[in-house]
Amino acid sequence: MNKKDNSLTDSYGNVSNPFRYCGEYYDTETGTYYLRMRYYDPSIGRFLAADTHSLQKQLQKG
């Protein structure tokens, strides 16, 4: 946010947008994407938590 005129642009006129490819939220502080139920870290190419939906299916199958 530009403090000079309270606009949502930086000094070069760029707009800060936390939503990236396919509308996924990118957290600039952590460098991770929030993909609805869990976070994805592109630096390691992995999710930071297990897929609980997939785990539930495995438990139901026995």
PEZI-V731794 format. One record per residue. N is the residue number from 1. RES is the residue in one small letter. NEAR is the number of other ideal C-beta (glycine too) atoms within 10 Angstrom. Layout:
n=N res=RES near=NEAR
n=N res=RES near=NEAR
This chain:
n=1 res=m near=10
n=2 res=n near=11
n=3 res=k near=6
n=4 res=k near=7
n=5 res=d near=7
n=6 res=n near=7
n=7 res=s near=11
n=8 res=l near=10
n=9 res=t near=12
n=10 res=d near=11
n=11 res=s near=7
n=12 res=y near=5
n=13 res=g near=8
n=14 res=n near=9
n=15 res=v near=8
n=16 res=s near=9
n=17 res=n near=8
n=18 res=p near=10
n=19 res=f near=9
n=20 res=r near=10
n=21 res=y near=7
n=22 res=c near=7
n=23 res=g near=6
n=24 res=e near=13
n=25 res=y near=13
n=26 res=y near=16
n=27 res=d near=11
n=28 res=t near=8
n=29 res=e near=5
n=30 res=t near=11
n=31 res=g near=10
n=32 res=t near=19
n=33 res=y near=18
n=34 res=y near=14
n=35 res=l near=12
n=36 res=r near=6
n=37 res=m near=10
n=38 res=r near=15
n=39 res=y near=15
n=40 res=y near=16
n=41 res=d near=13
n=42 res=p near=10
n=43 res=s near=7
n=44 res=i near=9
n=45 res=g near=7
n=46 res=r near=10
n=47 res=f near=15
n=48 res=l near=11
n=49 res=a near=10
n=50 res=a near=9
n=51 res=d near=12
n=52 res=t near=10
n=53 res=h near=9
n=54 res=s near=9
n=55 res=l near=10
n=56 res=q near=10
n=57 res=k near=10
n=58 res=q near=9
n=59 res=l near=8
n=60 res=q near=7
n=61 res=k near=6
n=62 res=g near=4
